[in-house]
Amino acid sequence: MKTDHMHGIAPTNGAAVEHQRPLLAVYCLVLKGRELLVLKRTGTEYANGFWSVPAGHVDQRESLLAAASRELEEETGLLVTEKAWSFVALMHRQTERRNIIDVFLKAEEFSGDLTNREPEKHGALGFRNISELPRSVVPYVKEVLDRIGSEQAGATPFLLQYGWESPPGGPN
Protein backbone atom coordinates (compact mmCIF):
# COMPACT_ATOMS: atom_id res chain seq x y z
CA MET A 1 0.00 0.00 0.00
CA LYS A 2 1.25 3.45 -0.84
CA THR A 3 1.49 6.11 1.85
CA ASP A 4 -0.81 9.03 1.10
CA HIS A 5 0.71 11.91 3.07
CA MET A 6 -1.53 14.49 1.44
CA HIS A 7 -4.61 12.87 2.98
CA GLY A 8 -2.99 11.84 6.29
CA ILE A 9 -3.11 8.12 5.62
CA ALA A 10 -0.17 5.79 6.31
CA PRO A 11 0.04 2.01 6.33
CA THR A 12 0.40 0.12 9.59
CA ASN A 13 0.41 -3.68 9.76
CA GLY A 14 -1.14 -3.81 6.31
CA ALA A 15 -4.06 -1.51 7.14
CA ALA A 16 -4.35 2.23 6.49
CA VAL A 17 -4.50 4.52 9.52
CA GLU A 18 -5.80 8.03 9.18
CA HIS A 19 -3.64 10.72 10.80
CA GLN A 20 -5.25 13.48 12.80
CA ARG A 21 -5.77 16.87 11.21
CA PRO A 22 -6.42 18.90 14.36
CA LEU A 23 -7.72 22.44 14.41
CA LEU A 24 -5.21 24.93 15.83
CA ALA A 25 -6.49 27.49 18.34
CA VAL A 26 -4.76 30.16 20.39
CA TYR A 27 -5.77 31.48 23.84
CA CYS A 28 -4.65 34.90 25.09
CA LEU A 29 -3.81 35.13 28.78
CA VAL A 30 -3.42 38.88 29.22
CA LEU A 31 -2.28 39.84 32.70
CA LYS A 32 -2.29 43.17 34.50
CA GLY A 33 -0.53 42.37 37.76
CA ARG A 34 -2.62 39.62 39.39
CA GLU A 35 -5.61 40.33 37.14
CA LEU A 36 -6.48 38.28 34.06
CA LEU A 37 -8.50 39.56 31.11
CA VAL A 38 -11.69 37.50 30.82
CA LEU A 39 -14.85 37.71 28.76
CA LYS A 40 -18.32 36.21 29.08
CA ARG A 41 -19.51 34.37 25.99
CA THR A 42 -23.09 35.30 25.07
CA GLY A 43 -25.13 34.99 21.91
CA THR A 44 -23.03 32.10 20.60
CA GLU A 45 -23.71 28.41 20.14
CA TYR A 46 -20.36 27.50 21.68
CA ALA A 47 -19.92 27.85 25.47
CA ASN A 48 -22.76 30.36 25.71
CA GLY A 49 -22.93 31.86 29.21
CA PHE A 50 -19.42 30.72 30.16
CA TRP A 51 -16.39 32.87 30.93
CA SER A 52 -13.16 32.45 29.00
CA VAL A 53 -10.17 34.40 27.72
CA PRO A 54 -9.83 35.96 24.28
CA ALA A 55 -9.18 33.17 21.80
CA GLY A 56 -9.63 32.02 18.26
CA HIS A 57 -8.48 29.85 15.40
CA VAL A 58 -5.16 30.24 13.65
CA ASP A 59 -5.73 31.05 9.98
CA GLN A 60 -3.88 29.42 7.09
CA ARG A 61 -0.40 30.94 6.60
CA GLU A 62 -0.63 32.71 9.98
CA SER A 63 1.80 32.16 12.85
CA LEU A 64 0.60 31.44 16.38
CA LEU A 65 1.94 34.74 17.66
CA ALA A 66 0.33 36.71 14.83
CA ALA A 67 -2.98 34.91 15.47
CA ALA A 68 -2.83 35.73 19.19
CA SER A 69 -2.21 39.43 18.48
CA ARG A 70 -4.95 39.50 15.82
CA GLU A 71 -7.57 37.73 17.95
CA LEU A 72 -6.85 39.91 20.98
CA GLU A 73 -7.18 43.11 18.97
CA GLU A 74 -10.31 41.90 17.15
CA GLU A 75 -12.08 41.00 20.38
CA THR A 76 -10.78 43.60 22.86
CA GLY A 77 -8.99 46.46 21.08
CA LEU A 78 -5.80 45.67 23.01
CA LEU A 79 -2.50 45.49 21.16
CA VAL A 80 0.28 43.02 21.95
CA THR A 81 3.38 42.69 19.80
CA GLU A 82 4.32 39.19 18.69
CA LYS A 83 7.54 39.28 20.72
CA ALA A 84 5.60 40.08 23.93
CA TRP A 85 3.83 36.68 23.98
CA SER A 86 5.28 33.80 26.00
CA PHE A 87 4.29 30.15 25.92
CA VAL A 88 2.24 28.85 28.87
CA ALA A 89 0.57 25.58 27.89
CA LEU A 90 -0.41 23.26 25.09
CA MET A 91 -3.57 21.19 25.28
CA HIS A 92 -4.46 18.32 22.95
CA ARG A 93 -8.24 18.26 23.16
CA GLN A 94 -10.83 15.89 21.74
CA THR A 95 -14.46 16.85 21.21
CA GLU A 96 -17.30 14.89 19.63
CA ARG A 97 -16.58 16.52 16.27
CA ARG A 98 -12.80 17.07 16.10
CA ASN A 99 -9.37 17.13 17.64
CA ILE A 100 -7.94 20.49 18.61
CA ILE A 101 -4.50 21.75 19.59
CA ASP A 102 -5.01 24.66 21.99
CA VAL A 103 -1.99 26.88 22.61
CA PHE A 104 -2.14 29.18 25.64
CA LEU A 105 0.08 32.28 25.45
CA LYS A 106 0.69 34.96 28.08
CA ALA A 107 1.30 38.69 27.69
CA GLU A 108 1.92 41.25 30.41
CA GLU A 109 2.77 44.16 28.12
CA PHE A 110 -0.04 45.63 26.04
CA SER A 111 -1.41 48.93 24.80
CA GLY A 112 -4.68 50.25 23.48
CA ASP A 113 -8.07 50.86 25.04
CA LEU A 114 -10.01 47.88 26.35
CA THR A 115 -13.21 47.75 24.28
CA ASN A 116 -15.74 45.00 23.68
CA ARG A 117 -15.40 44.83 19.89
CA GLU A 118 -17.68 41.80 19.57
CA PRO A 119 -20.72 42.62 21.73
CA GLU A 120 -22.76 40.05 19.80
CA LYS A 121 -20.42 37.34 21.18
CA HIS A 122 -19.30 38.79 24.53
CA GLY A 123 -21.68 40.06 27.19
CA ALA A 124 -18.91 41.26 29.49
CA LEU A 125 -15.20 41.95 29.27
CA GLY A 126 -12.68 43.01 31.89
CA PHE A 127 -9.78 42.22 34.17
CA ARG A 128 -10.49 40.00 37.18
CA ASN A 129 -8.23 38.81 39.99
CA ILE A 130 -6.93 35.45 38.79
CA SER A 131 -7.72 33.86 42.16
CA GLU A 132 -11.32 35.18 42.12
CA LEU A 133 -12.57 34.21 38.67
CA PRO A 134 -16.27 33.47 38.06
CA ARG A 135 -17.41 29.87 38.68
CA SER A 136 -18.68 29.30 35.15
CA VAL A 137 -15.39 29.23 33.22
CA VAL A 138 -15.22 27.03 30.08
CA PRO A 139 -14.12 23.68 31.66
CA TYR A 140 -10.94 23.04 29.67
CA VAL A 141 -9.88 26.71 30.05
CA LYS A 142 -10.54 26.40 33.79
CA GLU A 143 -8.27 23.36 33.92
CA VAL A 144 -5.44 25.41 32.43
CA LEU A 145 -6.11 28.40 34.70
CA ASP A 146 -6.24 26.16 37.78
CA ARG A 147 -2.93 24.60 36.78
CA ILE A 148 -1.35 28.02 36.27
CA GLY A 149 -2.38 29.17 39.73
CA SER A 150 -2.52 32.71 41.01
CA GLU A 151 1.10 32.99 42.12
CA GLN A 152 3.21 32.44 39.03
CA ALA A 153 0.59 32.88 36.30
CA GLY A 154 2.19 30.35 34.03
CA ALA A 155 5.88 30.41 34.91
CA THR A 156 6.41 26.73 34.02
CA PRO A 157 5.01 25.64 30.63
CA PHE A 158 3.02 22.40 30.58
CA LEU A 159 1.12 19.96 28.38
CA LEU A 160 -2.42 18.67 29.04
CA GLN A 161 -4.81 16.28 27.34
CA TYR A 162 -8.54 16.90 27.65
CA GLY A 163 -11.53 14.84 26.52
CA TRP A 164 -9.59 11.68 25.73
CA GLU A 165 -10.84 8.43 27.21
CA SER A 166 -8.30 6.33 29.04
CA PRO A 167 -7.38 3.07 27.33
CA PRO A 168 -8.67 -0.04 29.10
CA GLY A 169 -6.51 -0.76 32.14
CA GLY A 170 -4.47 2.43 31.90
CA PRO A 171 -4.47 6.09 32.88
CA ASN A 172 -5.14 8.87 30.39
VEXDREN-2710 file (C-alpha; in Angstrom, 1 decimal):
% VEXDREN-2710
k/r/px/py/pz
1/MET/0.0/0.0/0.0
2/LYS/1.2/3.5/-0.8
3/THR/1.5/6.1/1.8
4/ASP/-0.8/9.0/1.1
5/HIS/0.7/11.9/3.1
6/MET/-1.5/14.5/1.4
7/HIS/-4.6/12.9/3.0
8/GLY/-3.0/11.8/6.3
9/ILE/-3.1/8.1/5.6
10/ALA/-0.2/5.8/6.3
11/PRO/0.0/2.0/6.3
12/THR/0.4/0.1/9.6
13/ASN/0.4/-3.7/9.8
14/GLY/-1.1/-3.8/6.3
15/ALA/-4.1/-1.5/7.1
16/ALA/-4.4/2.2/6.5
17/VAL/-4.5/4.5/9.5
18/GLU/-5.8/8.0/9.2
19/HIS/-3.6/10.7/10.8
20/GLN/-5.2/13.5/12.8
21/ARG/-5.8/16.9/11.2
22/PRO/-6.4/18.9/14.4
23/LEU/-7.7/22.4/14.4
24/LEU/-5.2/24.9/15.8
25/ALA/-6.5/27.5/18.3
26/VAL/-4.8/30.2/20.4
27/TYR/-5.8/31.5/23.8
28/CYS/-4.6/34.9/25.1
29/LEU/-3.8/35.1/28.8
30/VAL/-3.4/38.9/29.2
31/LEU/-2.3/39.8/32.7
32/LYS/-2.3/43.2/34.5
33/GLY/-0.5/42.4/37.8
34/ARG/-2.6/39.6/39.4
35/GLU/-5.6/40.3/37.1
36/LEU/-6.5/38.3/34.1
37/LEU/-8.5/39.6/31.1
38/VAL/-11.7/37.5/30.8
39/LEU/-14.9/37.7/28.8
40/LYS/-18.3/36.2/29.1
41/ARG/-19.5/34.4/26.0
42/THR/-23.1/35.3/25.1
43/GLY/-25.1/35.0/21.9
44/THR/-23.0/32.1/20.6
45/GLU/-23.7/28.4/20.1
46/TYR/-20.4/27.5/21.7
47/ALA/-19.9/27.8/25.5
48/ASN/-22.8/30.4/25.7
49/GLY/-22.9/31.9/29.2
50/PHE/-19.4/30.7/30.2
51/TRP/-16.4/32.9/30.9
52/SER/-13.2/32.4/29.0
53/VAL/-10.2/34.4/27.7
54/PRO/-9.8/36.0/24.3
55/ALA/-9.2/33.2/21.8
56/GLY/-9.6/32.0/18.3
57/HIS/-8.5/29.8/15.4
58/VAL/-5.2/30.2/13.7
59/ASP/-5.7/31.0/10.0
60/GLN/-3.9/29.4/7.1
61/ARG/-0.4/30.9/6.6
62/GLU/-0.6/32.7/10.0
63/SER/1.8/32.2/12.9
64/LEU/0.6/31.4/16.4
65/LEU/1.9/34.7/17.7
66/ALA/0.3/36.7/14.8
67/ALA/-3.0/34.9/15.5
68/ALA/-2.8/35.7/19.2
69/SER/-2.2/39.4/18.5
70/ARG/-4.9/39.5/15.8
71/GLU/-7.6/37.7/18.0
72/LEU/-6.9/39.9/21.0
73/GLU/-7.2/43.1/19.0
74/GLU/-10.3/41.9/17.1
75/GLU/-12.1/41.0/20.4
76/THR/-10.8/43.6/22.9
77/GLY/-9.0/46.5/21.1
78/LEU/-5.8/45.7/23.0
79/LEU/-2.5/45.5/21.2
80/VAL/0.3/43.0/22.0
81/THR/3.4/42.7/19.8
82/GLU/4.3/39.2/18.7
83/LYS/7.5/39.3/20.7
84/ALA/5.6/40.1/23.9
85/TRP/3.8/36.7/24.0
86/SER/5.3/33.8/26.0
87/PHE/4.3/30.1/25.9
88/VAL/2.2/28.8/28.9
89/ALA/0.6/25.6/27.9
90/LEU/-0.4/23.3/25.1
91/MET/-3.6/21.2/25.3
92/HIS/-4.5/18.3/22.9
93/ARG/-8.2/18.3/23.2
94/GLN/-10.8/15.9/21.7
95/THR/-14.5/16.9/21.2
96/GLU/-17.3/14.9/19.6
97/ARG/-16.6/16.5/16.3
98/ARG/-12.8/17.1/16.1
99/ASN/-9.4/17.1/17.6
100/ILE/-7.9/20.5/18.6
101/ILE/-4.5/21.7/19.6
102/ASP/-5.0/24.7/22.0
103/VAL/-2.0/26.9/22.6
104/PHE/-2.1/29.2/25.6
105/LEU/0.1/32.3/25.5
106/LYS/0.7/35.0/28.1
107/ALA/1.3/38.7/27.7
108/GLU/1.9/41.3/30.4
109/GLU/2.8/44.2/28.1
110/PHE/0.0/45.6/26.0
111/SER/-1.4/48.9/24.8
112/GLY/-4.7/50.2/23.5
113/ASP/-8.1/50.9/25.0
114/LEU/-10.0/47.9/26.3
115/THR/-13.2/47.7/24.3
116/ASN/-15.7/45.0/23.7
117/ARG/-15.4/44.8/19.9
118/GLU/-17.7/41.8/19.6
119/PRO/-20.7/42.6/21.7
120/GLU/-22.8/40.0/19.8
121/LYS/-20.4/37.3/21.2
122/HIS/-19.3/38.8/24.5
123/GLY/-21.7/40.1/27.2
124/ALA/-18.9/41.3/29.5
125/LEU/-15.2/41.9/29.3
126/GLY/-12.7/43.0/31.9
127/PHE/-9.8/42.2/34.2
128/ARG/-10.5/40.0/37.2
129/ASN/-8.2/38.8/40.0
130/ILE/-6.9/35.5/38.8
131/SER/-7.7/33.9/42.2
132/GLU/-11.3/35.2/42.1
133/LEU/-12.6/34.2/38.7
134/PRO/-16.3/33.5/38.1
135/ARG/-17.4/29.9/38.7
136/SER/-18.7/29.3/35.2
137/VAL/-15.4/29.2/33.2
138/VAL/-15.2/27.0/30.1
139/PRO/-14.1/23.7/31.7
140/TYR/-10.9/23.0/29.7
141/VAL/-9.9/26.7/30.0
142/LYS/-10.5/26.4/33.8
143/GLU/-8.3/23.4/33.9
144/VAL/-5.4/25.4/32.4
145/LEU/-6.1/28.4/34.7
146/ASP/-6.2/26.2/37.8
147/ARG/-2.9/24.6/36.8
148/ILE/-1.3/28.0/36.3
149/GLY/-2.4/29.2/39.7
150/SER/-2.5/32.7/41.0
151/GLU/1.1/33.0/42.1
152/GLN/3.2/32.4/39.0
153/ALA/0.6/32.9/36.3
154/GLY/2.2/30.3/34.0
155/ALA/5.9/30.4/34.9
156/THR/6.4/26.7/34.0
157/PRO/5.0/25.6/30.6
158/PHE/3.0/22.4/30.6
159/LEU/1.1/20.0/28.4
160/LEU/-2.4/18.7/29.0
161/GLN/-4.8/16.3/27.3
162/TYR/-8.5/16.9/27.7
163/GLY/-11.5/14.8/26.5
164/TRP/-9.6/11.7/25.7
165/GLU/-10.8/8.4/27.2
166/SER/-8.3/6.3/29.0
167/PRO/-7.4/3.1/27.3
168/PRO/-8.7/0.0/29.1
169/GLY/-6.5/-0.8/32.1
170/GLY/-4.5/2.4/31.9
171/PRO/-4.5/6.1/32.9
172/ASN/-5.1/8.9/30.4
END
